Amino acid sequence: MKPIRQSIEVARRPEDVFSYATDFARFPEWQVGAVTASPIGDSPAGPGARAAVTRKVGPRRFARTEVISRYHPPRTWTVEGVGGPLTAHAHGTIEPLRDGAGSRVTIDMDFEGRGLGRFFIPGIARFAARRQIPKNLQNLKRVLEQSR
């Protein structure tokens, strides 16, 4: 299946968007499903940085570890939710607009199930993600443009 893809334009420099979007501690500020996010260890954002993240999907809460697997400031990053029957892959891309004064942010989201979970969990996760990603991007835009 193709990843879920959504984009939005933000009136902030790519460097500002990148540093905010990859800061685990800020996930609950702009990601609808993120209830808590606490970095694990003292590592700064970058490849291998990890966080304990609790996400709400419907009435249920799921705690898991999320890891930055790719980190190329200020253009691309990938965060993966690992452990359990589902691995989530969120890939972000930032394109500069208006000579670097603005940004186009694109999020690609995909899921991979394991064991019996591979038959039904990715479909449930994709359904929730299709609803949440546009809201997340609107929140990202609102927060970043208000903090100017």
Beta strands, then each sheet from edge to edge (+ up, - down):
strand 1: 4-10
strand 2: 34-40
strand 3: 50-57
strand 4: 60-72
strand 5: 76-82
strand 6: 86-97
strand 7: 102-113
sheet 1: 1+ 7- 6+ 5- 4+ 3- 2+
end
